[in-house]
Amino acid sequence: MMKADMFSEGFMSSAASHPGVVASTAGAATGVEARRASVPWYVWVGVIAVTSATVGGAWDVSWHRSIGRDTFWTPAHMAIYACGVLAGIVGVWLTLQCTFGRDQRMRDASVSILGLRAPLGVFLAGWGGLAMLTSAPFDNWWHNAYGLDVKIVSPPHTLLILGIRAVAVGMLFLILAAMNRAAIQGEGSIGVTNFKPLQMLFLFLGGLMVGGQMFFLQEYTWDVALHQVSAYIALAIGVPVLFASLSQSSRFRWAATATAAVYTAFIVSEILILPLVPAQPKLGPVFFPVTHLVPAKFPVLIVVPALALDLLWQRTKNWKTWQIALVSGVVFVAVVTAVEWPFASFLMSKASANRFFGTIYFDYNARPTSFDRLRKFYEPDSGLTLWFGLARASVYAAISTWIGLAFGKWMRGVQR
Amino acid sequence: MRIGLRRFVVLVTMALAFAVPALGHVGSKDVFETVNAGPYKLFVTVRMPNVIPGVATIEVRASGSQVNSIRITPVPLTGEASKHPPASDAMKASATDPQFFAGSLWLMASGSWQVRFEVDGAAGAASAGVPVAAAPLAILPMQRSMGIVLGVLGLILAIGMAGIVAAAVREARLAPGDVPSQSRKRRALIASAAALVVAGLMIYLGGKWWDVEAANYAQGVYRPLELRTALTGNTLDLSLGGYNVKQQRWRGEPKDDLMVDHGHLMHLYAIREPEMDAAFHLHPERVSDGLLRISLPTMPAGVYRLYADIVHANGFPETLTTNLNVPAGMSTAALGPDDASAAPRAISQGELGTVYKLPDGYSMVWDRPEKIDANTAYKFRFELLGPDGKPATDMQPYLGMSGHAAFVKYDGTVFAHTHPDGSAAMPAMMLANGETMGEMDDMPGMQVDMPDGPPSPVVEFPYGFPMPGQYRIFIQMKHGGVVETGVFDADVQQ
């Protein structure tokens, strides 16, 4: 069983402390081990479900920025709802197996809520599904009462996003429990476990989660806002908590870098792929005649502070949590500012106006006088405001890291 | 004459109409308009949503050359976005009547819009626009049943969250098969209680947020500009103002952006309350920004309801309302040359019939439908007869039109000043269909709707009553230098 103070044992030295988790000789596996070595089908389905929702979400946002109007039956909506269906299948099957099934091992690896048994992740995902369902009539009423929301962040949409993210976290926990069991049982033993593939899938979902977090922050991290303190405060609050918890729970030395890279690759792919699809606005007022699907803005370069944090955490494993958090906060804000500030200037320049950096794409309703169209920073901060703001951001980043480390440590022990 | 099919899309929010102002009119938000697209004549009904963004439903009855297809798209009347129409939608032809088309459009922002019609048919392609003024008119209250369903789901979500937290603390970190200890169970209980508190807090904060959003929306709900009156002798000063410019910029500049409509900046109807037994159609003149003035003619004393029609530079029409107390002996002045008045029977003395005797021996006749239903588009037909009972022959345009009509509900909750073209404001029609403002300024009283020669003594007004009830209708036509006002009553059914 895991000790509570895993953290001080050096959570970053995963390969060293879990030699057994790395497949050495597949041929040595016995029947039981071979079965254990495969990734269960429901984990794959869970990963596909969350990927589908993420792709669908990005697609849907682009749809609204390019075409404007849609029906329920857009492919983007289908991709989002496919997530619910797939997660529902996994959840129902696992609940039935754990509650009524004969497989004692599955029963043992589950928690109980109101007499039903299932892995914790299934309950989380189920809660998310119910939140999504609740948001539907709420959102419909909202549209009737206040008009179709122009804003993404309305109360019913927040409930929907909360639901989708609960499903994603649920699937992440499903993998987490399996991964932790593999890691803990595999400790010191020789042979094949499914730890490594589970860890890869976990990091992939973690990366999608970082993407989800960046999506939620985008109102503050829009490229024209990147010379404002508020962008860095938003990043400082929202990002380190994920890096720290994913790093802790995944037992991977480069977890922050890997998950940030997933986010970066996802958005860059979006920029490269979506403009290949012809599209035309179906709603007015049209201020920018869009001809193709509009992709997201270029990703914030959080992969650089992620690398810095990974390197820092590899070297500070014997420090106290609060010490690590404090230094991490300063490092995160310093590195992200040093990288993103000049990069944002680049994004405002003609040099970035190409298919890769994508500053040539605008929403159909982007007014010619908007900062976005003019490629001008919106109310940039400087001087004392800036320096005090960044200092404040460092404190938030430290708190965010501390929470992430503590929660990640807790996550490392989740086995059900 | 009734227009083909009754509307087939029922607006759920009709019941709200009592409290609802409307754009360009009072309580009469839908647009009824006839417009020529090349050789095709379209009778258009646009049923406007109560919320913006919202869906407008559109019906078209085509006549003239045979129409094969109509496509529709919403475009702002003025500004940069007026140059980029979104992709158009095909209207659906009725199965029983191939010249009747229906469709719907999203209006995404408040402001002055037009619906563009691209018509294709036997005589080739043509297009036309009908202006529509979009603004949120009301907030839909939440139905009790919906509130209960959402409340129960919310409660389940809160309890579910507490259950998950409890399970997470109690069992999630145990090795498979281990049984939770008493202390873990106790901690789980505490954690789930804390989770419930957090869930309650989230619901509370969510509610606060909801209040803020609702208040923001309420600020955007359309309210007409304020109309303030000051009566000195018989000089009436009318000043405009009073709304949150930032919230409602879409309606145009608050004061000095009025467009000339039929030769005048403002068309002012004054109707004596509560008997509707004196009515005036007057035209105040501009004094300075946001201030108009008129010397009132002889008017019977009493309280008058004022309805002032104006059109902003972006084509957004408004009807401003207020009350005016006219003292006895206020004025002995005559009516202005473009002004009109009527002194019909008081409404308490019984409904007016279909023939209205005019003071100079002429009479006006309404070809009244047997039954008039609310929310149904009609073309109401009126004819001016000479003292000999034959159609009048000395017809003249009145303010550039063959006639003007005002439909007024007895209780004042509906007022619509319309023309033979329909209920859209004429300057907005001209913006929509390409005529420039310069031409308009040069031609006060231009004859937009009329072919060469004198107007016909028969005039039709497209209109649909927005709700059932008793209405009084004022019809103005001009002949031999005299502006006649015929008055009729209508009992509108559900």
Chai-1 contact restraints between the chains, C-beta under 6 A:
chainA,res_idxA,chainB,res_idxB,connection_type,confidence,min_distance_angstrom,max_distance_angstrom,comment,restraint_id
A,M1,B,A175,contact,1.0,0.0,6.0,A-B,restraint_1
A,R69,B,W106,contact,1.0,0.0,6.0,A-B,restraint_2
A,D108,B,P176,contact,1.0,0.0,6.0,A-B,restraint_3
A,D108,B,G177,contact,1.0,0.0,6.0,A-B,restraint_4
A,A109,B,P176,contact,1.0,0.0,6.0,A-B,restraint_5
A,V111,B,A167,contact,1.0,0.0,6.0,A-B,restraint_6
A,V111,B,E171,contact,1.0,0.0,6.0,A-B,restraint_7
A,V111,B,A172,contact,1.0,0.0,6.0,A-B,restraint_8
A,I113,B,G163,contact,1.0,0.0,6.0,A-B,restraint_9
A,I113,B,A167,contact,1.0,0.0,6.0,A-B,restraint_10
A,L120,B,A168,contact,1.0,0.0,6.0,A-B,restraint_11
A,L120,B,A172,contact,1.0,0.0,6.0,A-B,restraint_12
A,F123,B,I164,contact,1.0,0.0,6.0,A-B,restraint_13
A,W127,B,G160,contact,1.0,0.0,6.0,A-B,restraint_14
A,A131,B,L157,contact,1.0,0.0,6.0,A-B,restraint_15
A,T134,B,L153,contact,1.0,0.0,6.0,A-B,restraint_16
A,F138,B,L150,contact,1.0,0.0,6.0,A-B,restraint_17
A,W141,B,M146,contact,1.0,0.0,6.0,A-B,restraint_18
A,N144,B,L140,contact,1.0,0.0,6.0,A-B,restraint_19
A,A145,B,I139,contact,1.0,0.0,6.0,A-B,restraint_20
A,A145,B,L140,contact,1.0,0.0,6.0,A-B,restraint_21
A,Y146,B,Y217,contact,1.0,0.0,6.0,A-B,restraint_22
A,G147,B,V51,contact,1.0,0.0,6.0,A-B,restraint_23
A,G147,B,I52,contact,1.0,0.0,6.0,A-B,restraint_24
A,G147,B,P53,contact,1.0,0.0,6.0,A-B,restraint_25
A,G147,B,G54,contact,1.0,0.0,6.0,A-B,restraint_26
A,L148,B,P53,contact,1.0,0.0,6.0,A-B,restraint_27
A,P155,B,G206,contact,1.0,0.0,6.0,A-B,restraint_28
A,P155,B,W209,contact,1.0,0.0,6.0,A-B,restraint_29
A,P155,B,W210,contact,1.0,0.0,6.0,A-B,restraint_30
A,Q280,B,A87,contact,1.0,0.0,6.0,A-B,restraint_31
A,P281,B,P86,contact,1.0,0.0,6.0,A-B,restraint_32
A,K282,B,P86,contact,1.0,0.0,6.0,A-B,restraint_33
A,K282,B,A87,contact,1.0,0.0,6.0,A-B,restraint_34
A,L283,B,P86,contact,1.0,0.0,6.0,A-B,restraint_35
A,L283,B,W106,contact,1.0,0.0,6.0,A-B,restraint_36
A,L283,B,M108,contact,1.0,0.0,6.0,A-B,restraint_37
A,G284,B,P74,contact,1.0,0.0,6.0,A-B,restraint_38
A,G284,B,V75,contact,1.0,0.0,6.0,A-B,restraint_39
A,G284,B,A81,contact,1.0,0.0,6.0,A-B,restraint_40
A,G284,B,P86,contact,1.0,0.0,6.0,A-B,restraint_41
A,P285,B,P76,contact,1.0,0.0,6.0,A-B,restraint_42
A,P285,B,A81,contact,1.0,0.0,6.0,A-B,restraint_43
A,V286,B,A81,contact,1.0,0.0,6.0,A-B,restraint_44
A,V286,B,H84,contact,1.0,0.0,6.0,A-B,restraint_45
A,V286,B,P86,contact,1.0,0.0,6.0,A-B,restraint_46
A,F287,B,E80,contact,1.0,0.0,6.0,A-B,restraint_47
A,F287,B,A81,contact,1.0,0.0,6.0,A-B,restraint_48
A,P289,B,H84,contact,1.0,0.0,6.0,A-B,restraint_49
A,P368,B,E80,contact,1.0,0.0,6.0,A-B,restraint_50
A,G413,B,R173,contact,1.0,0.0,6.0,A-B,restraint_51
A,V414,B,A172,contact,1.0,0.0,6.0,A-B,restraint_52
A,V414,B,R173,contact,1.0,0.0,6.0,A-B,restraint_53
A,Q415,B,A175,contact,1.0,0.0,6.0,A-B,restraint_54
A,R416,B,E171,contact,1.0,0.0,6.0,A-B,restraint_55
A,R416,B,A172,contact,1.0,0.0,6.0,A-B,restraint_56
